[in-house]
Amino acid sequence: MRDVLSRILPWWESGRTFGLATVVETFRSAPRPPGASMAVLDGQAEGSVSGGCVEGAVYELAGEVVASGTPVLQRYGVSDDDAFAVGLTCGGILDVFVEPVSKETFPELGGIAASVRGHEPVAVATVLSGPGRAGARRVVWPDRSSGSLGSVRLDEAVDDDARGMLAQGLTGVRRYGAHGERRLDELAVFVHSFAPPPRMLVFGAIDFAAAVARIGKFLGYHVVVCDARPVFATARRFPEADEVVVRWPHDYLATAAVDERTVICVLTHDPKFDVPLLEVALRTPAGYVGAMGSRRTHADRLERLRRAGLTRQELARLRSPIGLDLGARTPEETAVSIAAELIQLRWGGSGRPLTGGSGRIHGEAP
């Protein structure tokens, strides 16, 4: 929905009613993840729920939902009789929630859009099925909530879970009893997290860093480039970066916001920069710490870090030489190899060619 939010907000502001279809749960090799959305208004469609497989059927259903005013939870999978009928030829299954959206049915949409624009974390919890009213909605921020799902106890239970999911950037279905009982599961609630973009911290203002910043931005990261040398760390040299910082890398990282979604790329391959930087980086909760350099440089770096007091467990977090083995040579090719490793770690891929493999292409998220 983040992808279509700016395009559908004028529809909402105009006071018109449109259909909003959102993927809420997937099974097997589904083409798009929970949270993928498509909005429909008067012959226009924005976004996608399946990459093309069931878009036509969802478009028709959205029109029916707008006409009836009643939300619908619809499952799409492979047709038993004809795999090219309304279904997913990839073999996956999608649960799609289609609802009518207007200022009356979704008054919080403007506030959600403002939070997304301002990089303020916000989660939207919607009742999908079970006891209660399908489409009932509660909006949860880290410090406040708005709306109700039907009962105070249910709201409190969902608030706790939504804030936990928001902290991790997770989107998905949670199940409760009618009054928030965690031992029951007859009521399904979809929690859609709009967390700020994860951060990619790139250290070393070199040509490889420029390529990594470009591909990091393409993948949706908030990209920061940091180097101690002001002649190299300039916005002109790194136009794709969200921030360019002139500081000693280890000093900057010691005060930077780092969480489990943060990516740290150390591209300096100079001991006076990268050893003190990695001392800090490997003791943060960052989900990825990679360092550029040859195998000889890596061996020397490890020895220096051992002498600095890093433990075996801390050193085991370091991915060096950085990236997957793609045979990359140019800065752009190296950036692709780093991006490939990040994607592999996010989704648990093998890193091997799909040709000659077997089984599902899209596995469950690790």
C-alpha positions as CSV (number, residue, x, y, z in Angstrom):
1,M,0.0,0.0,0.0
2,R,3.0,2.3,0.6
3,D,3.6,2.1,-3.2
4,V,0.1,3.4,-4.1
5,L,-0.6,5.7,-1.1
6,S,0.4,8.9,-2.8
7,R,-1.7,8.1,-5.9
8,I,-4.9,7.2,-4.1
9,L,-4.8,10.0,-1.5
10,P,-6.3,12.5,-4.0
11,W,-9.2,10.1,-4.5
12,W,-9.8,10.0,-0.8
13,E,-9.4,13.7,-0.4
14,S,-12.0,14.3,-3.2
15,G,-14.6,12.5,-1.1
16,R,-15.1,9.6,-3.6
17,T,-15.4,5.9,-2.7
18,F,-12.9,3.5,-4.2
19,G,-12.1,-0.2,-3.8
20,L,-8.9,-1.2,-2.0
21,A,-7.7,-4.8,-2.4
22,T,-4.8,-5.9,-0.1
23,V,-3.0,-9.2,0.1
24,V,-3.3,-10.3,3.7
25,E,-1.9,-13.8,3.6
26,T,0.0,-16.0,1.2
27,F,0.7,-19.7,0.8
28,R,3.3,-21.6,-1.3
29,S,4.8,-19.7,-4.2
30,A,2.6,-16.6,-4.1
31,P,3.9,-13.8,-6.3
32,R,3.4,-10.8,-4.0
33,P,3.8,-10.5,-0.2
34,P,1.2,-9.5,2.4
35,G,0.6,-5.7,2.2
36,A,0.7,-5.5,-1.6
37,S,-2.3,-3.5,-2.7
38,M,-4.4,-2.4,-5.7
39,A,-6.9,0.4,-5.7
40,V,-9.8,0.7,-8.2
41,L,-11.9,3.8,-9.1
42,D,-13.9,4.4,-12.3
43,G,-11.9,2.3,-14.7
44,Q,-8.6,3.2,-13.1
45,A,-6.4,0.7,-11.2
46,E,-3.3,1.6,-9.2
47,G,-0.9,-1.0,-7.8
48,S,-0.9,-4.8,-8.0
49,V,-1.8,-7.8,-5.9
50,S,-0.4,-10.6,-8.0
51,G,1.8,-9.2,-10.7
52,G,-1.0,-9.9,-13.3
53,C,-2.4,-13.4,-12.5
54,V,-5.7,-12.4,-10.8
55,E,-5.7,-8.6,-11.3
56,G,-8.8,-8.8,-13.6
57,A,-10.8,-10.7,-11.1
58,V,-9.8,-8.5,-8.2
59,Y,-10.7,-5.4,-10.3
60,E,-14.2,-6.8,-10.9
61,L,-14.6,-7.7,-7.2
62,A,-13.5,-4.2,-6.1
63,G,-16.3,-2.7,-8.2
64,E,-18.8,-5.0,-6.6
65,V,-17.6,-4.1,-3.1
66,V,-17.9,-0.4,-3.8
67,A,-21.4,-0.9,-5.0
68,S,-22.5,-3.1,-2.0
69,G,-20.4,-1.3,0.6
70,T,-19.5,-4.7,2.2
71,P,-15.9,-5.8,2.5
72,V,-15.0,-9.3,1.1
73,L,-12.1,-11.7,2.0
74,Q,-11.4,-13.7,-1.2
75,R,-9.0,-16.5,-1.7
76,Y,-7.3,-17.0,-5.1
77,G,-5.4,-20.2,-6.1
78,V,-4.8,-22.5,-9.0
79,S,-8.0,-23.5,-10.8
80,D,-8.6,-27.3,-10.6
81,D,-10.0,-27.4,-14.2
82,D,-7.9,-24.8,-15.9
83,A,-4.7,-23.3,-14.4
84,F,-5.2,-20.3,-16.7
85,A,-8.6,-19.5,-15.4
86,V,-9.0,-17.0,-12.6
87,G,-6.1,-18.2,-10.5
88,L,-2.4,-18.2,-9.9
89,T,-0.5,-20.2,-12.6
90,C,2.6,-20.2,-10.2
91,G,0.8,-22.6,-7.9
92,G,0.5,-20.2,-5.0
93,I,-2.5,-19.0,-3.0
94,L,-3.4,-15.5,-2.1
95,D,-6.0,-14.2,0.5
96,V,-7.1,-10.8,-0.6
97,F,-9.2,-8.4,1.5
98,V,-11.2,-6.0,-0.6
99,E,-12.9,-3.0,1.1
100,P,-14.7,0.2,0.1
101,V,-12.6,3.2,1.1
102,S,-13.8,6.8,1.6
103,K,-13.5,9.6,4.1
104,E,-16.5,8.0,5.9
105,T,-15.2,4.4,6.0
106,F,-11.5,5.2,6.5
107,P,-11.2,8.6,8.1
108,E,-7.7,7.8,9.4
109,L,-6.1,7.5,5.9
110,G,-4.9,11.1,5.8
111,G,-3.2,10.7,9.1
112,I,-1.6,7.4,8.0
113,A,-0.3,9.1,4.8
114,A,1.2,12.0,6.9
115,S,2.9,9.5,9.2
116,V,4.4,7.6,6.2
117,R,5.6,10.8,4.6
118,G,7.2,11.9,7.9
119,H,8.8,8.4,8.5
120,E,6.7,8.0,11.6
121,P,6.0,4.3,12.3
122,V,2.3,3.4,12.1
123,A,0.4,0.1,11.8
124,V,-3.1,-0.5,10.6
125,A,-5.1,-3.4,12.2
126,T,-8.2,-4.6,10.3
127,V,-10.7,-7.3,11.2
128,L,-10.8,-9.8,8.4
129,S,-13.2,-12.5,9.6
130,G,-14.7,-14.1,12.7
131,P,-16.9,-12.5,15.4
132,G,-17.2,-8.8,15.1
133,R,-17.4,-6.5,12.1
134,A,-15.3,-7.3,9.1
135,G,-13.4,-4.1,8.2
136,A,-13.3,-2.7,11.7
137,R,-10.0,-0.8,11.9
138,R,-7.6,0.4,14.5
139,V,-4.5,2.6,13.8
140,V,-1.6,2.1,16.1
141,W,1.4,4.4,16.5
142,P,4.2,3.8,19.1
143,D,2.6,6.2,21.5
144,R,-1.1,6.3,20.7
145,S,-4.0,4.5,19.0
146,S,-7.2,5.4,17.1
147,G,-10.4,3.5,16.3
148,S,-11.6,0.2,17.7
149,L,-11.9,-3.4,16.6
150,G,-14.9,-4.1,18.8
151,S,-13.8,-4.4,22.4
152,V,-11.3,-2.8,24.8
153,R,-9.5,-6.1,25.5
154,L,-9.2,-6.9,21.8
155,D,-7.9,-3.4,21.2
156,E,-5.3,-3.8,23.9
157,A,-4.1,-7.2,22.7
158,V,-3.8,-5.9,19.1
159,D,-2.0,-2.7,20.2
160,D,0.7,-4.8,21.9
161,D,1.2,-7.1,19.0
162,A,1.0,-4.3,16.4
163,R,3.7,-2.3,18.2
164,G,5.9,-5.4,18.4
165,M,5.4,-6.1,14.7
166,L,6.0,-2.4,13.9
167,A,9.4,-2.5,15.6
168,Q,10.4,-5.4,13.4
169,G,8.8,-4.1,10.2
170,L,6.5,-7.1,10.0
171,T,3.1,-7.3,8.3
172,G,0.7,-10.3,8.7
173,V,-2.4,-11.9,10.2
174,R,-2.8,-12.4,13.9
175,R,-5.6,-14.4,15.4
176,Y,-7.5,-13.9,18.7
177,G,-10.7,-14.7,20.5
178,A,-13.6,-12.2,20.3
179,H,-12.2,-10.3,23.3
180,G,-8.5,-10.6,22.6
181,E,-8.0,-14.0,24.1
182,R,-4.6,-15.3,22.8
183,R,-5.6,-19.0,23.3
184,L,-8.3,-18.7,20.7
185,D,-8.2,-18.0,17.0
186,E,-11.6,-17.5,15.6
187,L,-11.1,-13.8,14.9
188,A,-8.5,-12.8,12.2
189,V,-6.8,-9.4,12.3
190,F,-4.5,-8.2,9.6
191,V,-1.7,-5.9,10.9
192,H,-0.2,-3.8,8.1
193,S,3.1,-2.2,9.3
194,F,4.3,1.0,7.8
195,A,7.8,1.2,9.4
196,P,10.3,3.8,8.2
197,P,12.6,2.4,5.5
198,P,15.5,0.3,6.8
199,R,18.9,2.1,6.9
200,M,21.9,1.3,4.8
201,L,25.1,2.8,6.2
202,V,27.9,2.9,3.6
203,F,31.3,3.8,4.8
204,G,34.0,4.9,2.4
205,A,33.4,7.6,-0.2
206,I,34.7,5.7,-3.2
207,D,33.3,4.7,-6.6
208,F,32.1,1.4,-5.2
209,A,30.2,3.3,-2.5
210,A,28.4,5.4,-5.2
211,A,27.2,2.2,-6.9
212,V,26.1,0.6,-3.6
213,A,24.2,3.8,-2.6
214,R,22.3,3.7,-5.9
215,I,21.3,0.1,-5.6
216,G,20.5,0.5,-1.9
217,K,18.1,3.3,-2.8
218,F,16.6,1.2,-5.5
219,L,15.9,-1.6,-2.9
220,G,14.1,0.9,-0.6
221,Y,16.8,1.7,2.0
222,H,17.4,5.1,3.6
223,V,21.1,5.4,2.5
224,V,23.8,7.2,4.4
225,V,27.3,7.6,3.1
226,C,30.0,8.4,5.6
227,D,33.7,9.3,5.2
228,A,36.2,11.4,7.2
229,R,37.5,13.1,4.1
230,P,35.4,16.2,3.1
231,V,36.9,16.3,-0.3
232,F,35.3,12.9,-1.2
233,A,32.2,12.9,1.0
234,T,30.0,15.3,-0.9
235,A,26.4,15.3,-2.0
236,R,27.5,16.0,-5.6
237,R,29.4,12.7,-5.7
238,F,26.6,10.8,-4.0
239,P,23.3,12.2,-5.4
240,E,21.3,9.1,-4.6
241,A,22.2,9.1,-0.9
242,D,19.7,10.5,1.6
243,E,22.5,11.7,3.8
244,V,26.3,12.3,3.3
245,V,28.2,12.6,6.6
246,V,31.7,13.9,7.1
247,R,33.0,12.2,10.3
248,W,35.3,9.5,11.3
249,P,33.2,6.4,10.6
250,H,33.5,4.8,14.0
251,D,32.5,8.0,15.8
252,Y,29.5,8.4,13.5
253,L,28.4,4.8,14.0
254,A,28.7,5.0,17.7
255,T,25.9,7.6,17.8
256,A,23.8,6.4,14.7
257,A,20.4,4.7,15.0
258,V,21.0,1.0,14.3
259,D,18.4,-1.8,14.6
260,E,17.9,-5.3,13.3
261,R,17.0,-4.1,9.8
262,T,20.1,-1.9,9.4
263,V,22.7,-2.8,6.7
264,I,26.3,-1.7,7.3
265,C,28.7,-1.8,4.3
266,V,32.4,-1.1,5.1
267,L,34.1,-0.3,1.8
268,T,37.2,1.5,3.0
269,H,39.5,-1.5,3.1
270,D,42.0,0.7,5.1
271,P,42.8,-0.6,8.6
272,K,42.9,2.8,10.2
273,F,39.3,3.3,9.2
274,D,37.7,-0.1,9.1
275,V,39.2,-1.8,12.2
276,P,37.8,0.8,14.7
277,L,34.6,0.9,12.6
278,L,34.1,-2.8,12.7
279,E,34.8,-2.9,16.4
280,V,31.6,-0.8,16.8
281,A,29.6,-2.3,14.0
282,L,29.9,-5.9,15.2
283,R,28.6,-5.0,18.6
284,T,25.5,-3.3,17.2
285,P,22.2,-5.2,16.5
286,A,22.6,-4.5,12.7
287,G,21.2,-7.4,10.6
288,Y,24.1,-7.2,8.1
289,V,27.7,-6.2,8.5
290,G,29.9,-6.6,5.4
291,A,33.4,-5.4,4.6
292,M,35.2,-5.1,1.3
293,G,38.7,-6.5,0.7
294,S,40.7,-9.4,-0.6
295,R,41.0,-12.7,1.3
296,R,44.4,-11.5,2.5
297,T,42.9,-8.2,3.7
298,H,40.2,-10.1,5.4
299,A,42.6,-12.4,7.3
300,D,44.7,-9.4,8.4
301,R,41.5,-7.6,9.5
302,L,40.3,-10.5,11.6
303,E,43.6,-10.7,13.4
304,R,43.5,-7.0,14.2
305,L,39.9,-7.4,15.4
306,R,40.9,-10.3,17.6
307,R,43.7,-8.2,19.2
308,A,41.1,-5.5,19.8
309,G,39.1,-8.0,21.9
310,L,36.2,-9.1,19.6
311,T,34.9,-12.5,20.4
312,R,34.5,-15.4,18.0
313,Q,30.7,-14.9,18.0
314,E,31.1,-11.3,17.2
315,L,33.6,-12.0,14.4
316,A,31.2,-14.7,13.0
317,R,28.7,-11.9,12.1
318,L,31.2,-10.3,9.6
319,R,30.5,-11.0,6.0
320,S,33.8,-10.5,4.3
321,P,34.7,-10.4,1.4
322,I,31.3,-8.7,1.0
323,G,28.7,-9.9,-1.4
324,L,27.8,-13.2,-3.3
325,D,30.3,-14.8,-5.6
326,L,29.0,-13.5,-9.0
327,G,32.5,-12.9,-10.5
328,A,31.8,-9.1,-10.1
329,R,34.6,-6.7,-11.1
330,T,33.2,-3.2,-11.7
331,P,31.7,-1.0,-8.9
332,E,28.2,-1.6,-10.4
333,E,28.7,-5.4,-10.6
334,T,30.0,-5.4,-7.0
335,A,26.9,-3.5,-5.9
336,V,24.7,-6.1,-7.5
337,S,26.6,-8.9,-5.7
338,I,26.1,-7.1,-2.3
339,A,22.4,-6.5,-3.1
340,A,22.1,-10.2,-4.0
341,E,23.5,-11.2,-0.6
342,L,21.1,-8.9,1.2
343,I,18.1,-10.4,-0.7
344,Q,19.3,-13.9,-0.1
345,L,19.6,-13.3,3.6
346,R,16.2,-11.6,3.8
347,W,14.3,-14.4,2.1
348,G,16.5,-17.5,2.7
349,G,17.4,-18.2,-0.9
350,S,20.2,-20.7,-1.8
351,G,22.1,-18.4,-4.0
352,R,22.2,-21.1,-6.7
353,P,20.7,-20.7,-10.2
354,L,17.0,-21.4,-10.5
355,T,17.7,-23.5,-13.6
356,G,18.2,-27.1,-12.6
357,G,16.5,-26.6,-9.2
358,S,13.2,-28.0,-8.0
359,G,10.5,-27.1,-5.6
360,R,9.0,-23.7,-4.9
361,I,10.7,-20.6,-6.2
362,H,9.3,-18.4,-3.4
363,G,9.8,-20.1,0.0
364,E,8.5,-19.0,3.3
365,A,10.3,-16.0,4.8
366,P,12.9,-17.0,7.3
